[in-house]
């Protein structure tokens, strides 16, 4: 019997699995993606859950599967529609990779998810963890998984003090995760139980060790190190950005712009915006900018970037938004009219109901809700 803990009483992997699965059967959350063995649905849920909270994913998952119930329909969809269904989840590269992988699955695998780790990892956006989740949850194959929750559980079980992100630590975590896998079925339930333990009990701060079904196997708990393990990364430094957004109305239509390839929010729609960080940083270093200075900065920035000459501008709203390591202040202005020689291709005049159907950026959708509540007649 494989052993992984040396304490006063040596305990086996099998008894660890038994204790954990007994706890999981009683305490697992009722999540929609746990009611299926369809590799497509599991793939969608695991991709959405990357860096996104379960509570947020739930409604997106159900809407996405309602519109794209199988890989063929996802592959046949326009990217703009995929992005529209994804809007608000962030990290939009995930949606593009889903779309690309769906096409590849249909073109190269006849619409079937390959049940081999290497073939899955050749698909866009599917790494070792996602491949392991698909194999174990859909096919009950003995595939280990290491992600945020299980990584924390493993580090505490082993009392690893090195940062989990280090290559050597990652190798040790994957080796350990593999050693826990049953060889005769039950991998899917075990992996979900490990993830659930990390999510509900073995939490990042203040782990609930008293409620842990496997605490007697845990080296960190035995040594009183559960709050020090795993090693926490240095606090992330955020970069402040300052953007300006413009609301321009022509009768019942509003000016919107689709973000071009190669930049932020590629392919998503937004109300026209510009980055005024450099100008505003220089101004703030001297004194607090007045509304007149904000308006003049906005006018100059839109003219320089888009050749849009804005008239009768007023500051109407301010949003604050976080994107990865950036913290954005978004000052929103209203212009009663604009002058331009020709509307660039990425711009359109659309009524609010049509804008609602677009794949909007998160701040674009917030602004749409705000505009809908105003009287801009």
Secondary structure by P-SEA (a helix, b strand, c coil): ccccccccccccaaaaaaaaaaaaacccccccccccccaaaaaaaaaaacccccccaaaaaaaaaaacccaaaaaaccaaaaaaaacccccaaaaaaaaaaaaaaaacccccccccaaaaaacccccaaaaaaaaaaacccccccccaaaaaaaaaaaccccccccaaaaaaaaaaaaaacccccaaaaaaaaaaaaaaccccccccccccccccccccccccccccccccccccbbbbbbbbbbbbbbcccbbbbbccccccccccccccbbbbaaaaaaaaaacccccaaaaaaaaaaaaaaacccccccccccbbbbbbcccbbbbbbbbbbcccccccccccbbbbcaaaaaaccccaaaaaaaaaaaacccc
